[in-house]
Amino acid sequence: MSEILLDQPLAPRDVYDIAWKRKKIRLSDAARQRLRDAHGRLRVLVDGAASAYGLNTGVGGLSDTRITPEKQSILSRKILFSHATGIGRPLGREATRAIIACAVNEYCLGYSGLREGIVERLVALLNHDCLPVVPRDGSVGYLTHMAHISLTLIGHGELDVGNALQPAAAVLERLGFEPLVMEAKEGLCLVNGLSCATGVASLVTQEGRSCLQWADRIAAATFDVLGGQQNAFDPRSAGLRIMSGHRQVARALNHDLAGSVRIAKAKGQRVQDALSLRAIPQIHGSVHDALESIHQTVGQELRSLSDNPAIIEDDTGIGAFSEAHAVGASIARVMDEAAIALASLGAVSERRLDRMVNPLTSPFPAFLSSDSGTGSGFMIAQYSAASLVGANRRLALPASLDGGITSGLQEDILVHATPAALKAYDVLANTRSILAIELLALCQAIDLADLADEISPRTAALYRAVRAIVPFYEEDRPLAADIAGLEAWMAVQSPP
């Protein structure tokens, strides 16, 4: 199905499908009614005498400054310009699509008050793949990314259409929209909330699960190729650990190693293997458990309001509740956890890689070179993996504890949700690169030692899939291209 009906809140998988598979969004009748009802409540408050944050007052440190009705539209427009302070290279198209999808999801909860027509514009940009150019950096939590996106709705700036930049006003006209004239609260509503953090976090959770699938299969294949001692995963011992991730990985290892002649020959040759081999269930299992919890938190965020103020009607009437729902402490914390968990996968992968290439530990030709007299084989590829492990270690430092003070002491504690998500996404990419190097190396080892008939059927299937796209490395071409090609393949494929 190429379309997602947005009736109930999106799930992380929906956000991923919109971002990567270009699935379109269609607003349900119920979602449209929620938008209309929320906007009606907003208009009641705007026309009333009471002060309401962002409706008829300034924002941030100017929250006690009353704005006259004549200037409320000007306030909304100026918020977009003043908040568009992003810095650095643009976000990728997938991340931008994920953010827009999460913004639409947020408004359709029915507590923001944004006009239905504005949400329709965002949906049209997504469905026609006309994407704003959004600088990646410069946010302590939210605001800047959605400001750059929202500027295009008023006809300012350019949109990326088919990898060509076109004036936003012209693209809107082709889509059947006039440049937006802002009303009260709409500028604040467009930049506020956790759409950016939640969008990127949805990609981290979904792509992280895929990365973990690859890590499990690659770890089993390396264990097979190195002739590990499988009794470390004996169900009688594994059952002593109650963590579901540990038990799941131990079962998967035994399944993937079934039928391996090499494992059978190696049985009893050593009392135990190095930790990078025998601790696969413990390390990978902990990541399974972490990602499951992280996925649950991201899903909860997609079902929660992160706008300020919340427009609510109950038995007491209509009220604007100025709260702190946009403080993404939960998202920040779990994205820090995601960075640590995914970095641990990369760290143990590099250690397994070293055991295949290091002549002090490897049963194969030094550095898996096809000609150790003239070639370095995978020697420098292991350097690259070690470099990425170091980068991940730095990126795994907690963004959620960075703190800071902004807006004239009005915002005197910051949790950095979006930076936490962005760096977790960087760790994910680095870890996938490390795993790609390990996978290439184990396939090289199979060829050098002529193991194709000794490894398990599952390892053989993985080997054949790799060799269908990357040939044996004769050191006659840059290895970087092989790594990049395999990494790109892993990003969009499930393990065979």
Disulfide bonds with the S-S distance in Angstrom:
none
